[in-house]
Amino acid sequence: MTHPGLILADELKTGQLSQRELSKSIGMLTSLLNETIKGKRPISPTLAIKLGSLLIGTASYWVHAQAEYDLYQAKVAATIL
């Protein structure tokens, strides 16, 4: 299961925005966006809305992708315990 931040990284590679440009456009520190892109931070509903407003997927897509990732991680953790 892929963290949605890694999906966002792929989107940025094929698009017209750099991480810095995206962070500026959505009012997010570049360092925090970078942590999200590396899979260290979740995509929050607020970030999902901002990404959707820039036509980088839809807010629903990002929220769903994060929820699916979180559920998968919880299942993995429950299996280990």
Buried (B, 14 or more C-beta within 10 A) or exposed (E): EEBBBBBBBEBBEEEEBEBEEBBBBBEBEBEEBBBBBEBEBBBEEEBBBBBBEEEBBBBEBBBBBBEEBBEEEEEEEEEEE
